[in-house]
Amino acid sequence: MKIIATLASLAFSAALALPAQAQVVIISAKNPLSKLSKEQVAQIFLGQAKTFITGGQAIPLDQPDGSDLRKEFYQKATGKAPAQMKAYWSKMEFSGNARAPQALSAAEVVKLVSENPKYIGYVDASAVTAGVKVVLTL
């Protein structure tokens, strides 16, 4: 019994020691940008900026609605909770000011971003490939 309690305690301690995986904002390796601020990323993902600071078109790609990655991204990048984001995009789309970013899987985000310099997305750091570059770590 004491061994089981010790093992459970060690497993719990190890789980607490694991660092949270970083979220990264990615663009194509073909894009001339090397870095974006959190404010610039927020503007792109909120539909307030439609171009990169270098002048090229910026099209954000989202993660699936309800995913932890999406929830954490918007909380860190914009300070908005999922319910606030839904309300925001409902208002923006109804008024015709902007459309919510297309929601795709992480693999699809990486693929599209790597193929076209106009796309920007966010993924778990472990999903980064040679075709993309990290411009912000959250």
N, C-alpha and C positions, 0 to 999 in steps of 0.2 A: 504494500500500500504506500509506504514511504517512497519507494522508487517511482511509482506512478506519479505521485505528487511532485517529486523533483523533476521528472521528465516534463510534466505539464508546465511547471514553472520555467524551465529552460526554454521550452518552445514559445511560451508567451513572451519571455524576455527577448528572444531572437526576433520574433515578429515585430516587437517595438523598435528594435535596433535597425530594421530595414529602412533605408531611405525611400522616400516617395519618389517615384519615377517623374522626371521632369517633363513638362510639356514644352514643345518648341513650335515656333512659327516658322514655316518653310516657304521658300520660293524656288523657282527653277535655278539650276546652276548656270543657266544661260542669261539670267537676269543680272544686270550690272550692279544692282544694290548689294551691299554687304551687311547692312544693319538697319533696323527700324526700331523706333521707340515704342513703348507700350501705348502711348497716346496715338501715334500714327496707325498702329495696328487696330486700335479701337475704332478710329475714324473709318477705316476701310471696312471692318466687320459690322459697323453700324450704318453703312451706306452713306456716310457723310463725306467720304473721299472716294472718288472713282478712279484715281490715278495714283501711281507710285510717285515719290518725290522726284524721281528722275524723268517723269512725264509719261511713262508707259501706262497703259490701261491696267487697272487692278481689279481682279474678279475674285472675291473670297469664296472659299469652299468650306462647308461646315461638316461637322460630324453628325451622326443620327440624333434626332430629337430624343431626349431622355437619357442619353449616354452620360456617364460620369465625366468623361473627357470634355464633353461640350459644356456641362454644368460648371466644371472647374475653370475652363477656359474663359467663359464669359464673366465669371466671378472675378477672376484675376485680371483680365484685360479691361473690363468695362465697369466692374463693381456691381453688375446687375445679376439678379437671381433668374432662374428659368422662367418664372411667371412674369417677371418684369420684361424679359426679352420677348415673350409671346405677345404681351400687350404692346410693346414698342413696335414689333413688326406688323401687327394687325393695323396699327395706326398708320405706319409708313406705307403699307401696301394699299390700304383703303384710300389714302390721300393721293396715291400715285407718285409719291416721292421716291420710292425705292422698293426693290424686291428683296426678300430674305435670301441669304446665300443658299445655294443648293446643298442638300445634306447627302453625304456619301460615306462609304466605309473608309477607314484609315488607308487601306491599300489603294482604293480608288483615288483618294486625295493625293497620295504620294505619286501615283502614276500620272495623273493629269498635271500636277504641278511640275513634275520632271519634264514633261513633254512640251509645256507652253509657258513662256515667261510672263504671261498676263495673269496667271493664277497664283493665289496665295492661300495657304491652308495651315492648319495646326494638327499636330499628331503627338503621340507619345515619343519621346526621344529614341526609343528602341526601334522605331519604324523608319528612321532616316536612312536614305540610300545615297549612292554616289550621284544620282541625277538631281538632287536637291541640295539647297544650302540653308542653314539655320540663320535667321536674321534676328531672332529674339527668343530667349529662354524665359519661361514663366515659372 
